[in-house]
Amino acid sequence: MSARTKALLLMGLTVLIWGLSYPICRMALRDLSPPAFSGLRFLFGALSILPMAIRHRRRPSPLAYTGRLSPLLWLWGGLFNGFILSCGTILQACAMTQLSAGQVSFITSLYSSLVPVMALVMGFVPRPLVLAGLMVSLAGLYLLTGGAEAGLGPAAGLAMAANFFWAAQIVASGYFVAKVNAWLLTLAQTIAAGLLMTGAAAVAGLMPTWEIFIKTLPYTMWGMLSAGVAYLCQTIAQRDLSATTVAVISPLQCVIAALSGLVFLGEIMTGRMVLGAAVIIMGSLLAQAARDAVRLTPDHRHFKFWNRLRKILGVLSAVTVLALLAWSIASR
């Protein structure tokens, strides 16, 4: 079996786990706050990959790299990815309190169209076809969330804001995984995300009581798969798959989420919602149809990766604060 085939199978497993996670998260959020549930889920995920990360800690990156690297680059990369994941996960969890599992999953699939756009950080410019796919996906989002009758609403805005973080995480993972141990990188980002979110929940007084913790333990322990194994599979798969290929495969989790939401929660999608979901998937595929999703800018060899990364991190942080503020005001 070729390395690419193994990578595709790993991405298939990742999509299956994430698709089943949407209804599980919906059930858990009935009793847990978004940051508390998300943080506990990631900490359980870290436990699932800790033994293998320790075992493979000395395994070098399979890709040759001749530049000088900090021996702790896996830690810095994990902290950066962990911050991105914590912001995106909290935004998505807040959206799940008001939207169905199918709606959130299809809105989340929009991030595949944003991956080439986020590649601007790396000194690339998206092809026109990519931008066209993004516009088509946005039209599908309008239909999926109710169109003119319901408006996009704060919950859909939160889910959409989370997409910028998922796209940034794929781009950043593609950068780091070529230079560091994938096991250590995944462990670091999972622990960082878990600690950041549980810390935020503790500061805000949103941590559950012992009784609620025991009651929701099966849901949070699902994090061993969704926040641990799934992200590890994605990180390892990206050694042999481009970020664009990963972004094409990922929207398949929407179908699994919609079906599992129907089976476990009785959530039914209307005809308009199904049409909107189909348009979103079409736009995502259109965005990846170009032979090369991005083209190089004249100065791409001279860009400063970290400087650009810091700038977009500032923008994403502002998006998070504004989205959460709008959600809190609308929820009152």
Beta strands, then each sheet from edge to edge (+ up, - down):
strand 1: 124-126
strand 2: 294-296
sheet 1: 1+ 2-
end
